[in-house]
Amino acid sequence: LLSNDGVVTALRYNKEDNQFVAKVQFKEETDVKSETIRVSDEWVIDTFGKEVTQKLMDRANHEEFMMPVNKDGSPIVLKLDERKIVRVKYHPPR
């Protein structure tokens, strides 16, 4: 570690506060300390790019799940079985 620089060890998006949070390790005299700090959206975009930034935000907004998409941006389809729906019947609540 350099004396005045911090190393980002983790990064996440906090959806409640709409902000990015980073865990940073830095050296203070002879001790290595760790701190959680807010970082700006611009810093995250400039450092990691828009794609990673969007993935972090999607993960926070979908309870740690990421929205899987193909290279063209369309949703990924997972075939579960070979059954086909032939008819649907509506049952009103009782």
N, C-alpha and C positions, 0 to 999 in steps of 0.2 A: 504494500500500500504506500502511496505517496503521502507526504505529510499533510497537505491541504486538500487532497481529493478523497472523495468517498466512492466506494464501489457498490453498485446496485446489485444486491443478491436476490431480490424478488420484486415483482411488480404486479399490481392488480388494479382493477377498476372497482371503486366503491359506488354502487348504484344509488344508495341512499343519499349520499352527498354529491353525486355526479362529479366525481374527481378521481384522479389516479393517485395511488399510494405506492411508495417504494420503500423497501427495507434497504438501508444503506449501512455499510461498515466503513469506519474510518479510524485513523490513528490519532490519538490525542496524547501527546508526549510519548510514553512508552506503552500505553494501553491501547488495545484495539476495542472500539466500542461499536455498538449497533443501535440504530435508531430508525423509526418509521416516520417518513416525511411525506407531505403532499408534493406532487410534481405536476407541472402544467400539461395540458393537452398538447400544446405546441411542442414541448420538449419530447413527449412520447412519440408524436408523429415524426418529428425531425430525426429522432434517434432510431426508431424501429420501423417507421413507415406506416402508411395508412392501413395496410392489410392486417398487420399485427395489432395495431391500435383497435381496429374494429373487432378483431377476434377477442381481445381482452374485454371489450365492452359487451359483446354478445354473451360471453361466458358469465359475466356478472348478472346480466339481465335474464338469463335462462337457468339460474340456479346451478352454475358451474358446468352446464352443458354448452357446447359450441354448436352453432348452426352449420351442419355439414353441407357443403356445396361443391359441385364439380368445378373444373377450371373455367367453364363458361358462366359460372354463377348460378346455375340452376340447382335446385335441391336434389340430393342423392336419394334414389329410390331403393328400398330394400325389399326384395321379394320374400314374403313370409311363407307362402304355400301356394299350391296350385288351384285352390278353390276359387270359384267365381260366384259373385252374388247374382242371383237370377231374379229375386223378388224381395221387396222390402215392405213390411207392414207396420203401420203406425199404431201404437197403443197409447191412448190418452192417459194421463195420470189419474189415479183413483183417490 
